[in-house]
Amino acid sequence: MRISYPPDSRMKFMVSAAAFLLLLATPAFAGENLKLNPHLDFNSDSQDGPLITGDKMEAGFVSGTPAYVIMYGEGCFNSKRQARRTVDMYARYKGQVQFIIIDVDRYLSSAQSNLKKQYFQNRIPHVVVLDRSGTAVYNRSGEVDTAVISGLLDQALR
């Protein structure tokens, strides 16, 4: 026995299925709506809480989109300065680059923990730039100038 559906039902199902598949194909972005903690003291190693706040902070790398990863400690003035650069770059690359924020002083999601195990060298701040395939094109500890990272991100976006 064959079941027949009215043409309107089939069309609605096809549109719903297409919309669902489009959602699956859209890359998920880590670290959205990033903001710098307004209480940071950039002149000391004081514990001022999370350096960067935002949404989807627990996310990890999703292939297909370049990523900027920062690993920092809350009580490190070098990390605070790199966090400020990170938020500035986020404003420029929002929606094009994934921003993955790993606060080594706090609980890490499994995705963050995996990135930390793979790249962290026990020195903060630590910055990693991943190309679309997940290959590290930059992986170093210490502060890094915005121009260096921007050049790498621009190249990864081509």
C-alpha positions in Angstrom: 0.0 0.0 0.0 1.4 3.4 -1.0 0.7 6.5 1.1 0.2 9.7 -0.8 0.7 13.1 0.8 -0.9 16.4 -0.5 1.6 18.5 -2.5 1.6 21.2 0.2 2.8 18.8 2.8 5.7 17.5 0.6 6.8 21.1 -0.1 6.7 22.1 3.6 8.7 19.0 4.5 11.3 19.7 1.7 11.7 23.4 2.8 12.0 22.3 6.5 14.6 19.7 5.6 16.6 22.1 3.5 16.6 24.7 6.3 17.8 22.1 8.8 20.6 21.0 6.5 21.6 24.6 6.0 21.9 25.0 9.8 24.1 22.0 10.0 26.4 23.3 7.2 26.8 26.8 8.9 30.0 26.8 10.9 29.5 27.3 14.6 31.6 30.0 16.1 33.3 29.8 19.4 33.6 32.9 21.6 30.9 35.3 20.5 30.1 38.7 21.8 33.6 39.0 23.4 34.2 41.7 25.9 37.2 42.7 27.9 36.7 42.6 31.7 36.4 46.4 32.6 38.0 45.8 36.0 41.4 44.7 34.7 44.5 46.3 36.2 47.0 46.4 33.3 49.9 47.5 35.7 49.9 44.4 38.0 49.6 40.7 38.3 46.4 41.1 40.3 43.7 38.5 40.1 40.9 40.5 38.4 38.7 37.6 37.3 38.2 36.3 33.7 40.0 38.6 31.3 37.5 38.0 28.4 33.8 37.3 28.7 31.3 36.4 26.1 29.0 33.7 24.8 29.9 30.2 23.7 33.1 30.4 25.6 33.2 26.6 26.0 33.4 25.8 22.3 36.4 24.4 20.5 37.7 24.4 16.9 35.4 23.6 14.1 37.2 22.8 10.8 36.4 24.9 7.8 37.0 28.3 9.5 40.3 29.7 10.7 40.7 30.1 14.5 42.5 32.3 16.9 43.2 30.6 20.2 44.4 32.4 23.3 45.4 30.6 26.5 45.9 32.9 29.5 46.1 33.2 33.2 44.0 35.7 35.1 46.8 37.1 37.2 49.3 37.8 34.4 49.7 41.4 33.1 51.1 40.1 29.8 47.9 38.0 29.4 45.8 41.1 30.2 47.5 43.0 27.4 47.1 40.1 25.0 43.4 39.8 26.0 42.9 43.5 25.0 44.5 42.7 21.6 42.3 39.7 21.3 39.1 41.6 21.8 40.2 44.3 19.3 40.9 41.6 16.7 37.5 40.0 17.5 35.8 43.3 16.5 37.6 43.1 13.2 37.2 39.4 12.4 33.9 38.7 13.9 31.9 36.1 11.9 35.0 35.2 9.8 37.3 33.7 12.4 36.6 31.5 15.4 37.9 33.0 18.7 38.7 30.3 21.3 39.3 31.6 24.7 41.0 29.3 27.2 41.4 30.6 30.8 43.9 28.1 32.3 42.7 29.2 35.8 39.2 27.9 35.3 37.2 24.8 34.4 37.8 23.8 30.8 35.3 22.1 28.5 36.5 18.9 26.8 37.0 20.9 23.6 39.2 23.5 25.4 41.0 20.8 27.3 42.0 19.0 24.1 43.3 22.2 22.6 45.3 23.0 25.7 46.8 19.5 25.7 47.8 19.8 22.1 49.3 23.3 22.1 49.9 24.7 25.6 53.6 25.0 26.6 53.0 26.0 30.2 53.8 29.6 29.5 51.2 32.4 29.3 49.9 34.1 27.3 49.9 31.5 24.6 48.5 32.1 21.1 47.7 29.7 18.4 46.3 30.4 14.9 44.7 27.5 13.1 44.0 27.5 9.4 40.7 26.2 8.0 41.9 22.6 8.2 43.1 22.9 11.9 46.8 23.1 11.1 48.7 25.5 13.4 50.2 28.3 11.4 51.3 30.1 14.6 51.9 28.5 18.0 53.9 30.5 20.5 54.0 31.8 24.1 54.3 35.4 25.0 52.6 38.6 23.7 52.2 38.9 20.0 51.5 42.1 18.1 48.1 42.5 16.5 49.7 43.1 13.0 51.4 39.7 13.1 48.2 37.9 14.0 46.1 39.9 11.5 48.5 39.0 8.7 48.2 35.3 9.6 44.4 35.5 9.8 44.1 37.5 6.5 46.2 34.8 4.8 44.1 32.0 6.4 40.9 33.6 5.1 42.1 33.6 1.5 
